[in-house]
Amino acid sequence: MSVPNVGVLGVGQTPYVNRRTDVTFPELVREGAQLALADAGVTIDDVDAVVFPLAPDALTGTGNGERWCIEALGAAGKPFMRVNNGGATGMSAIIAAWTHVASGEFDVVLVAGAERVSESGSAQSVLNKMWDVGYERPIPLNTITMLALSAVRYMHLYGCDETDFARVTVKNRRHAALNPVAHLREEVTVDDVLASRTLAWPIKLGDACPSSTGAAGAVLVSERYARAHGLDPAWIRGVGQNTETFWMNDRVGPKALQDHGDADALATAFQRAYAQAGLTDPTTQIDVAEIYAPFSSVELHVIEAAGLCGLGESPKRLAQGDFALGSAGTVVNPSGGVLCSNPIAVTGVARLAESVLQVKGRAGAHQVPDARVAVASAIGGDHQFYSTLVLSSDLEDIA
Amino acid sequence: MSTPTTNAGPQFYEQTWDLSYKHALGETTSRFLGALTEGKILGRRCPECERVLVPARSFCDRDHCATTDWVEVGTTGVIEMFTVVYEPFKNLPAPPYALAYATLEGADTALVGYVRGLDLSDQRTAVAALAVGTPVVVRFSDDPTGTAADYWFEPAAGSN
C-alpha cells in the first residue's frame, strides 16, 4: 500500500454537558488541546501544525472564531488551518491532519476544538440558512425536518416503524450510561421514547441528540516519528470521503439514482476507506463502529451503508439484540454515540477518540472485549459530506 | 499581594446578530417564481440525462451541463416524502405545519412545499393523510409575494 501510515498518539474529550459558564469559548478549546497533548505525552512545542474544526460561525456567535482560538491551540508560529464541513467538521479536520502527516510535510499535528451551541438556542434557525435561497428558504427546512423526511423514506422502503427507531435510542442510552463523558446517560425504554413529544414526525424528542457543549482533540503522528520515539499509537489504516448532491429533490422520484432514505454516497465513502485498509468483510473484520447518527433513524441506514448488514435489515438485527455491547459481532456506538452527545464541531473528533480508546483497550466500562479494528464515520450538511476512517491497534494486516 | 476575595460568579454578555441581505436569485429562479403568479410550475430539461428538473435549475447537478429547454409541468403529483412539525423552533413558523416533496406530472425531480388543507391536530390521521404516494394538487396564492411560498400542496380531491 503506497499510502503512508499515520498514528493517533493521543486523544482527549471533556465531559459533554448542556452548558459551561466557567470558561470562555477559547478556554474550552484549550481544554480539548491540553487533554489530547497530555494523553499523547507530548507538549505544544512538539506540535508541527494545528488543524481546527469549527462549524458555522453563527452556531457559536463568533465571526471566524479560529482567530479567537490561536493561543488556546498554541498555534502562534505554526501552520494553521480551519476546517468546516457541517456535522462532518470534526472528522474532516482529522482527515486534513492525516493529509498533513501522510504528505510527509509534518510529523506531529494537533487537532482540537470545542462547541457550545447552547449559548444561542437558535441552532435550527441558523441551520435553516443552509438551504437554497430562492426555492427552499421560504419553506422552514432544518436539520430535524430533513432527517424526518429521510426517516419517512426509510419507513416506506423497508416497512419499519417508530418502535424500530426507539430501539436505537434504548441501545445507545444503555451504552452512554457506561461512558463518563457522555451527555445523556439515563437509560430509557422503548415506551419512554414512543411517549416523548413529536418534534417533526416521525422524529420524537427521544429519537434526537442533545445540543452538547464540550471539547475534544487528537494528536496525529507519522510512522517515522512513532518509530524514532518507540511509541505505540493507534493507526489510521483507511480514509474515505464522498459528497452527495445538494438537492433532496433529486434523491426521490422515478429517475433518482440514490434514495434519500438510504445513505448510498456514505456507503461509497466506507468502501473507499475499507479498500485502503485492505478490509474485505466488514461483518467479520470490524469490532467497533463509532458512526455519526444524530437521530435514531439515521443509525439504521448508516449501519447498512457501513456494510454491517444488508439494506433494510438493521431494524431486525437490532430487535434481536445485535450491535449492542455484549452481543457477538460488531458493536455499534459503544460510547452512546452522537445520539447521546453532539458537540457539533468536534463530534467527528469524538468518533475518532472513541475508536482509538476501543482499539487500544482503554475504553473502560464501555470497552468492547479484544477490540482491534474500528470504523468511524461522520456526516455533514443535509447528508452531503461524508467522512470515514478505519483504525487498528497495530499495523498487522486486517483479517 | 493578597488573593482578591470578591465572590464573582460567571457573568454573561448578551448579543443579537441582526444582519440583512438582498440575495440575487438569478434569471432561472426569477422566471420560475414569476410563473407562479400565472399558476404555472416550470422546469428545465437537461440535454444529457433528459430529466426535467423541478424547480427549474440552469444546470444539471448530475451531468454538470447547462439545461436547455423550459418545460411547464403539471399541477398534480404524488407525495415522495413528508413530515409534520409539532415543535416550535426559534425564528421559524409556529407549528403545526406539514412539509412534503412531491413529484409533479411531467417532472423528474420532486418539489418541496407546505401541505395545506389538512387538520394536523391529530397526529395519527395527519400522518396517514400524507403517506408516500398520496396524490396532491398544487394551489397558488391569490396574493403572490414573489417567493416559493406562493404555491403549496393540498391532498387531491377524493384521496383519503
Interface residues (C-beta under 8 A of the other chain):
Chain A: T21 D22 A58 G61 G121 S122 Q124 S125 N128 V133 G134 Y135 E136 R137 P138 I139 P140 L141 N142 I144 T145 A148 L149 S150 V152 R153 H156 R197 T198 L199 A200 W201 P202 I203 T245 F246 W247 M248 N249 D250 V252 G253 P254 K255 A256 L257 H260 G261
Chain B: P10 F12 Q15 W17 H23 L25 G26 T29 S30 F32 L33 C49 R51 L53 V54 P55 D61 R62 E80 M81 F82 T83 V84 V85 Y86 E87 F89 K90 N91 L92 P93 Y97 L99 Y101 T103 A107 D108 T109 A110 L111 V112 G113 Y114 Q123 A126 V127 V132 T147 A148 A149
